[in-house]
Amino acid sequence: MARVLHVTFDMRIGGTEMVIKNIIEGSDLAKSPMSIFCIESPIGPWGKSLKAEGVPIEAVKRKPGFDISIVKTLRRHIIEKEIDVIHCHQYTPWVYGALASIFTKAHVVFTEHGRFYPDKKSYKRKIINPILAQCTSKITSISEATKQALVEFEYLPSNLIYVVYNGIIPKVKDIQNREKLRQELSISDDTILLGTIARFDPIKNHRMMLHAFKRVTLHNSNVKLVMVGDGDERRNIELLIKELQLENNVILIGYKENASLFIDAMDLFLLSSLSEGTSMTLLEAMVLETPCVVTDAGGNAEIIQHEEVGFVTPNGDADAFSKAIITLIDNPCLLERMKDNCLPRFNAFFHANIMNKHYSAIYEELGRHG
């Protein structure tokens, strides 16, 4: 029996946090008891819900810069709770987790969930990361693209990095919810609804999406775009919508805790990011049988099999992005074929059970060598 401690920033609503939540909720906790250590607080809504379900969660408040007190607190926690495996999610939690594990029995697993854009090298990390790797039993990445970034920018050896794709718990497309949402949004049955779910951040490149969408509306006026999310870029997005005269075609929903419910109403899902790991919203779109048009960023092309469940276009290319959308809305049979391909591909690669089996095997292996 391996006692597993997940070390992360916090448990707010996000992709990394969803992975942790799915691992815990999909695991046999009697076989591998799991807990969470957050290096930042508050723990967030998912942290509260897991805590209410009986999952032990401890959180500290990280000071600016490198906070040595977290290493001490985490090491004490590891020893007192007799932790066998420390699963560190993202780089900074890995630094604290790896250092805290020294002189304890705990094995360290480091999972990289995504990269910044543009990615860059650091000579400090060239020195530190190989040392941290010596304290680490397993390194995983959520896509081949992320793995290559770890090799190129983090100086970690390729042969030590394993790809474990993110997985989610499947949902069923809700036809009644589709009808309800489209009615609330004043969208008729024959209107083609494109949609995206992403925080309003420059890295998501909503500007390119809007320029591409403008070209789509010039080709077909009976099309709308719903954008679910919020963030610092909202004002710039609003100004661009006005500049492109898209006020009657774009609907800004704002932040929604259950944002994936809006996928039910969409005919086509869009993701225009400059950088991605394994996008959870793409997995949610796929499980709800919604074809996607995405940029060739990070793991997008590994999820969306080009011309099978959607189109992958060159990063930052509004012309290619718009042409891909137009191709699908002009070819209902092609769109329908892609819909039919979504669920089989999801079940083959991105079901939460597949991800959980990979991590459970890692935990069991390391637990035996405790």
N, C-alpha and C positions, 0 to 999 in steps of 0.2 A: 504494500500500500504506500503510494507516494503522496506526500502532502505538498500541494502546489500553491505557490504564492504568485499572483499576477501583480507586477509592478508597472504602474502607468502614471500618466499625468493626473487624470481624474476620471470620473465616469459620467461625463456629460454626454449628450446625444451626438454621436459621430461614428465614423467608420471603424476606427480602432476600438472604440468602446463597444460597438455592436459585435465585433469579433470576440472580445472578452466575454460579453454577455452570452453569446451563442455557445462558446466553449463551455462555460460554467453550466448553463441550463441544459446543454446536450450531453453532459458527462454523468457518469456514475459516481456521485459524490461520496458514496459509501466506499468505493474502491480508491478514489483519489480525492480526498477532501481538498476543497479550494477556498482561497481567501484572496483579498485584494489589498494592496498597499498603494495609496495615492500620494505622490510627492507634492501635490497641490490640493488646495481646498477652496470652495466647497466641493463635495464629491459629485454633485449633479444629480439629475432626476433618475438616471438608470442606477446610480449608486444607491440612491434611497430605496428604489424598488427591490434591488438585490438584497440590500440589508434587511428589508421587511420580510424577504423570503428566507432569512436565516444565514445569508452568506456574510462571514466576518469581513468587515472593511475598516481599515485604519487610514487616516489621512493626516498629513502634516502640512504646514504652510511654508513653502520653499522661499528662502531669502534670495534677493538678487545675486547673480554671479554663482559661483560654485559654493554650495552650502554643505560644508563638511559635517554639520550636525545631522543631516539626513542619513549619511553613511553610518554614523554611530547608532542612530535610532533604528534604522533598518537592520543592521547587524544584530542588535539586541532582540529585535522582533523575530528574526530568523532563528536565533538560538532558542529563545523562550518557547516558540511555537513548533520547534523541531521540524522546520521546513526542509524538504528534500529537494524540491525543484523551484527555482526562481525564474518565472517566465517574464522577461522584461520586454515591454512593448514600446518601440521607438528608441531613438538614440540616447536621449538624456536619461530616461529611466534605466537604460542599460548601463550607463556609466556608474550610476549610483548602485545598481544591483550587483554589478560585477565586483566593484570595490568592497561592498558590504559582505560579499560571499567569502572573501579571503579569510582563511583560518576557520571556516565553518564546514559542515559536511554537505552543504547545499550545492547542487549543480545549477548552472546558469544556462537558460535558453534566451537568445536574443532574436526578436522578430522585427524586421524593418517594414513599416506599413506604407511608406511613400517617400517621395523626395521633394525638395524645394525646387523652384524654377527661377532663374537658371541654376543648375547644379554647379558646384565649384569645389576645388580641392583646397585642403588646408594642411600645411606642413605640421601643425600641432597634432592633427589627427593622424598624420603619417607616422608620428612617433608613438602616440598614445594607443591607437586602435589595435595594432598588433599585440601590445601588452594586454589590453582588455580581452583580446581573443584567446590569449593563453589561459584566462580565467573562465572561459566560456565553453560549455560542452557541445552546444548546438547553435547554429545560426540559421534562421529561415527568412525568406523574403516572400512577399505576396504575389510576385510575378517575375518572369525571366528578366524583364526590363529593370526591375528594382534590383535584382541580383547583380546585373551588369554594372549598375550604378554603385553598388557596394564595393565591387572589385575596383572600379575605376576611380571613384572619389573617396572611398573610405579605406582603401588599401587592405582589404580583407581577402584572403585566399579563396578562389572560386570553388575549390574542391571541398571546402568546409561549409558552403552555403547550399541549403536545400530550398526548393520552391514549394510552398504550401499555399495554394490559392484560397482566398477568402471564401467562406460559404455562408449561406443564409438559410433560415427555415422557410420552406416553400409556403406560398399563399395561393389562393384561388381567385381568379379574376371575378369581380363582383359586378354583374350586369346591372343590378338595381342601383348600386353606388354610381356606376357610369351614367345611368340615366338621370339620377338625382343631381350629380355634380354638373352635368352639361346643362340641365335645366336651371340650376342656380347661377351658372356662368352665362346664361342666355346664348347657348351654343346649340344650333339646330342639328338634327340627325345627319344631314348631308354635309355639314361643315367639317373639313379636315382639321383636326386639332393636333398640333405639335406641342410638345412640352419638355420642360427641363426642370430638374431639382438640383440646386447647388447654391452654396453660399455666394453672396455677391462680393466677389473678390477678383482682382485682376487676373489671377492664375486660372480662373475658370473661363476667361476670355469671352464673356457675354457680348462684348462689342463686336467681335467677329461674327458671332451667331446672329446678332441683330442685322448686320449688314447683309449677311446671307439670306436672312428671312425677308428682307426688303425685296430682294431679287425674286424670291418665291412668290410674294404677293403680286408682283408685276406680271408673273406668269399665270397665276391663279388667284383671283380675288377672294374666293370662298375658303380661306384658310386662316386660322388663328394660332397664336402662340401663347401658352400659359407658362409663366415663370414662377416657380415656387422657391422661396428663399429670401434672405435679407443679408445686409452687411454694409460695409463702408462704401462700396461702389454703387449703392442704390441711387444716389443723386445723379451720378454720371450716367447711369443706365436710363433714368427718367429723361434726362436731357437729350440723350441720343435717340430715344423713342420719339420724342417731339421733333427733333431735327430731321429724322427719317420719315416723319408723318405716319407713324405706325400706331397712333393712339387708339384707333378703332380695331386694331388687329392684335395687339399685345395686352395680355391681362397679367398684372403683377399681383400675386397672391399674398406675398409676405412669408414670414417664417411660420411653419406649421410643424407641430411635434410629430404628427403622423402624416408626414408629407407624401409617403409612398401611396396613400389612398388616392391621390390625384392621378396616378398612373392609370387607374381604371378608366378614366375619361379620355385618355390620349390614344391617338392612332399611331403616333410615331414619337419616339423618345430621342432627344438631342443632348449631346455632351460635347462641348467645344473646348475643353480644358487644354492648357499648355503643358500641364504635368498631371499625372495620375499614378496611383499604385494599382490597386484592384478596386475599381469604383463599386461601392455597395449599391448605388442607385442603378447602375447598369445591370447588376444581378437581379435587383427587384423588378426592373423593366422586363428582363428576360423571362423570369418566372411567371410574370403576368402576360406573357406572349405578346410583347410589344416590341416590334423591330426598332433598331436604333441606327442613327447616323452619328458617328463619333470622329474625333480627331485621332491621328496616330500618335498618341501621347502615352508614355508609360505602358501600363498593361492593357489599355483599351483594345488593341488589336488581338490580344490573347483571349479576351472575353468575347468580343464581337467578331465572329468568323466572317470575314469579308465575303459579301455576296451570298451568304447563307442565312444569317440572322440580322443582317444590316449592312451598312457601308462604312468603311474606314477611309477617311480622307486625309490628305497631307495637313500637318499642323499649321494653323493660322491662315489657311487658304479659304477665303469666303466664297470664291467662285466655285471651287470643287465641292464645298459643303452644300451650297445652294443647288448645284446640279444633282447631287446625290438625293437630296430631298425631293426635287422635282421628278427625278426618275421613279421614285417610289410612289408618289401621289398620282403620277400619270399611268402607273401600271398596277392596278388593283390585284391582278393575279400574282404578280411578283411579291407584292406586300403580303398577300394571303399565304404564299408559300413560305415566306420568312417567318410569319407568325407560327406556322406549323412546326418550323425547325427550332423555335426558341426553347420550348420545354425539354425536348430530348437532350439538347446541348447542356442546358442547366443541370439536369439530373445526372449527366455523365461527368461533369467537372466541378460544379459549384454548389452542390447540395451541402448543407451544414454537416450532415453525417459524414461526408467524405473528409472535410476539414477536421472534424472531431476525431476521426479514426487516426489521422496522421499525428495529431498532437497527443492523443492518448498513448499511441505507440512510443512516442518520444518520452513521455512521462514515465511509462512503465519501464522502458529500457534504463533510464537514468535512475529510477527508484531502485532497480535491482543492483545498481552499482553504488549504492549510497554509503 
